[in-house]
Amino acid sequence: MLVLSRKIGESIYINGKIIVKVVRINGNRVKIGIEAPKDVHIMRSELGELSERSFRRHKPTDASIGSNFMASMI
């Protein structure tokens, strides 16, 4: 894991296409802005965890349907 320090208004670039910018710092909370191409899916980690749990709970019983579903998710 790369750990960086940034001040308000400073950015980091990821793969030359994604920009993460520190917008505001208030106490122990940091507000960031993310600029990325439309085909890049961005999700808060807690929503990703909920989505993963939901998928496991509603997993199709037919293995072929499940594998096709997973392939479409990737």
Secondary structure, 3 states (H helix, E strand, C coil): CCCCCCCCCCEEEECCCEEEEEEEEECCEEEEEEECCCCCCCCCHHHHHHHHHHHHHCCCCCHHHHHHHHHHHC
